[in-house]
Amino acid sequence: MKEKRERLGAVAAVKGTMISAHLAWAKENTGDDLEALKPHLDQECVNLLTRRLLATEWVLFRHFIQIDRAIAKVVGGVQEKVFWTLGQYSAEVNLGGVYKSFVSANPHRFFDQMVLLHSRFQNFGQSSYEKLSERSARMRLEGYTEYSPAFCLSSGGYYEGALKLMKVIGPIVVQETSCQCAGDKVCLYDLSW
């Protein structure tokens, strides 16, 4: 297994709705105490916790990753599992709310539409979708100027969470088979249900 690295800077950003979902999960799993996150955050991230984030607000990707890492530290357990769970919860919250109309009984239709929404949630990279069979597909993420293994895990969890919302027959399998964090040119997620 290749060592995974991250590249964080000051350009890449994600929408506030993504961070808000992760913070909501943290509240549920820390006894509604986001104060516990603060010792693990720099001042800019602490400031994000002390005000209401707008769903449409752009937040630096590095802050998003720092907040996810703080959540994982405070909650404890295996960090990779926490990042995956944050992605699942984000799918549940975001696709069960404002973006509910994008959820389809047909996973292929949903993931096709998700590619179109990519730039609404993050200002870096591109995604594409390939149907492999009636019950399998591949998501391709590329051109990421900034990346993190925490985000890759969260993305896999998001895809799994989306498939669960669609109530597919299953079993649901989401596997990252290529990763920019490991030096590959693209991140590939093989999905089956």
C-alpha positions as CSV (number, residue, x, y, z in Angstrom):
1,M,0.0,0.0,0.0
2,K,1.4,3.4,-1.0
3,E,1.9,6.1,1.6
4,K,-0.8,8.8,1.3
5,R,0.0,12.4,1.4
6,E,-2.0,15.6,1.4
7,R,-1.6,19.0,-0.2
8,L,-3.5,21.9,1.4
9,G,-3.2,25.5,0.4
10,A,-5.2,28.7,0.4
11,V,-7.2,28.5,-2.9
12,A,-9.4,25.3,-2.8
13,A,-12.7,25.8,-1.1
14,V,-15.9,23.8,-0.3
15,K,-19.4,25.0,0.4
16,G,-20.5,25.6,4.0
17,T,-23.2,23.0,3.8
18,M,-20.5,20.3,3.8
19,I,-18.9,21.6,7.0
20,S,-22.2,22.2,8.6
21,A,-23.2,18.5,8.0
22,H,-19.9,17.3,9.6
23,L,-20.3,19.7,12.6
24,A,-23.9,18.4,13.1
25,W,-22.6,14.9,13.3
26,A,-19.9,16.0,15.7
27,K,-22.6,17.7,17.9
28,E,-24.5,14.4,18.0
29,N,-21.4,12.4,18.9
30,T,-19.8,14.8,21.5
31,G,-22.8,15.6,23.6
32,D,-23.5,18.9,21.7
33,D,-20.1,20.2,22.7
34,L,-18.2,21.8,19.9
35,E,-16.0,23.5,22.5
36,A,-14.1,20.2,22.6
37,L,-12.9,20.8,19.1
38,K,-11.3,24.2,19.7
39,P,-8.0,23.1,21.2
40,H,-7.3,21.2,18.0
41,L,-8.1,24.1,15.7
42,D,-6.3,27.3,14.6
43,Q,-8.0,30.6,15.2
44,E,-9.6,30.8,11.8
45,C,-11.3,27.5,12.3
46,V,-12.4,28.4,15.8
47,N,-14.0,31.5,14.3
48,L,-16.0,29.2,11.9
49,L,-17.4,27.4,14.9
50,T,-18.6,30.6,16.7
51,R,-20.9,31.8,13.9
52,R,-23.6,30.4,11.7
53,L,-22.2,29.1,8.4
54,L,-24.3,29.8,5.4
55,A,-24.9,26.7,3.2
56,T,-23.7,28.6,0.1
57,E,-20.6,30.1,1.8
58,W,-17.2,29.1,0.5
59,V,-14.8,27.9,3.2
60,L,-11.2,27.0,2.6
61,F,-10.6,23.3,2.0
62,R,-7.8,23.3,4.5
63,H,-10.2,24.5,7.2
64,F,-12.6,21.7,6.3
65,I,-9.9,19.1,6.7
66,Q,-8.6,20.7,9.9
67,I,-12.2,20.6,11.4
68,D,-12.6,16.9,10.3
69,R,-9.3,16.0,11.9
70,A,-10.4,17.7,15.1
71,I,-13.7,15.9,15.1
72,A,-11.9,12.5,14.6
73,K,-9.5,13.3,17.6
74,V,-12.4,14.3,19.9
75,V,-14.7,11.5,19.0
76,G,-11.8,9.0,19.2
77,G,-11.6,5.5,17.6
78,V,-10.2,4.9,14.2
79,Q,-9.8,8.2,12.3
80,E,-10.4,6.6,8.9
81,K,-13.7,5.2,10.1
82,V,-14.8,8.7,11.5
83,F,-13.9,10.3,8.1
84,W,-16.0,7.7,6.3
85,T,-18.9,8.2,8.7
86,L,-18.8,12.0,8.2
87,G,-19.2,11.4,4.5
88,Q,-22.2,9.1,5.0
89,Y,-23.8,11.6,7.4
90,S,-23.2,14.5,4.9
91,A,-25.1,12.5,2.2
92,E,-27.9,11.9,4.6
93,V,-28.2,15.5,5.7
94,N,-27.6,17.2,2.3
95,L,-29.5,14.8,0.2
96,G,-32.3,14.6,2.7
97,G,-32.7,18.3,2.7
98,V,-32.2,21.0,0.1
99,Y,-30.9,18.6,-2.5
100,K,-33.6,16.0,-2.0
101,S,-34.9,16.5,-5.5
102,F,-31.6,15.1,-6.9
103,V,-32.0,11.8,-5.2
104,S,-33.3,9.3,-7.6
105,A,-34.4,5.7,-7.4
106,N,-31.9,5.1,-10.2
107,P,-28.3,5.4,-8.9
108,H,-27.0,5.9,-12.4
109,R,-29.2,9.0,-12.9
110,F,-28.3,10.3,-9.5
111,F,-24.5,10.0,-10.1
112,D,-24.8,11.5,-13.5
113,Q,-26.5,14.6,-11.9
114,M,-23.9,14.7,-9.2
115,V,-21.2,15.3,-11.7
116,L,-23.1,18.4,-12.8
117,L,-23.3,19.6,-9.2
118,H,-19.6,19.1,-8.5
119,S,-18.6,22.7,-9.0
120,R,-21.5,23.9,-6.7
121,F,-19.9,22.2,-3.8
122,Q,-16.2,22.7,-4.4
123,N,-14.2,25.1,-6.6
124,F,-11.4,22.6,-7.5
125,G,-11.1,19.5,-9.6
126,Q,-13.6,17.7,-11.8
127,S,-15.7,14.6,-11.6
128,S,-17.0,12.2,-14.1
129,Y,-19.2,9.1,-13.9
130,E,-19.0,5.8,-15.9
131,K,-21.8,3.2,-15.8
132,L,-20.1,-0.2,-15.7
133,S,-23.2,-2.5,-15.5
134,E,-26.8,-2.2,-14.2
135,R,-25.5,-2.3,-10.6
136,S,-22.0,-0.9,-10.8
137,A,-20.2,2.3,-11.8
138,R,-17.1,4.3,-11.3
139,M,-16.6,7.8,-10.1
140,R,-13.5,9.6,-11.3
141,L,-12.2,12.7,-9.5
142,E,-9.2,14.5,-11.1
143,G,-7.4,17.8,-11.4
144,Y,-7.4,18.3,-7.6
145,T,-4.9,21.0,-6.8
146,E,-5.4,20.3,-3.1
147,Y,-6.2,16.9,-1.6
148,S,-6.3,14.9,1.6
149,P,-6.8,11.3,2.6
150,A,-9.4,12.5,5.0
151,F,-11.4,13.9,2.1
152,C,-11.0,10.8,0.0
153,L,-12.4,8.7,2.9
154,S,-15.3,11.2,3.4
155,S,-16.0,11.0,-0.3
156,G,-16.3,7.2,-0.2
157,G,-18.6,7.5,2.7
158,Y,-20.7,10.0,0.9
159,Y,-21.2,7.7,-2.1
160,E,-22.1,4.9,0.2
161,G,-24.6,7.1,2.1
162,A,-26.2,8.3,-1.1
163,L,-26.7,4.6,-2.2
164,K,-28.3,3.8,1.1
165,L,-30.7,6.8,0.7
166,M,-31.7,5.3,-2.6
167,K,-32.6,2.1,-0.8
168,V,-30.7,-0.1,-3.4
169,I,-30.9,-3.9,-3.0
170,G,-27.2,-4.2,-2.1
171,P,-24.9,-5.2,-0.9
172,I,-23.3,-1.8,-1.3
173,V,-19.6,-1.8,-1.9
174,V,-17.6,1.4,-2.4
175,Q,-13.9,1.1,-2.9
176,E,-11.3,3.7,-3.8
177,T,-9.0,1.9,-6.4
178,S,-6.8,4.9,-7.3
179,C,-5.9,8.0,-5.2
180,Q,-4.1,11.3,-5.9
181,C,-2.9,11.2,-2.3
182,A,-1.0,8.1,-3.1
183,G,0.6,9.7,-6.2
184,D,-2.0,8.4,-8.8
185,K,-3.2,10.8,-11.4
186,V,-6.9,10.4,-10.4
187,C,-9.1,9.2,-7.6
188,L,-11.3,6.3,-8.7
189,Y,-14.2,4.9,-6.7
190,D,-15.7,1.7,-7.8
191,L,-19.3,1.4,-6.7
192,S,-21.6,-1.6,-6.7
193,W,-25.0,-2.3,-5.3
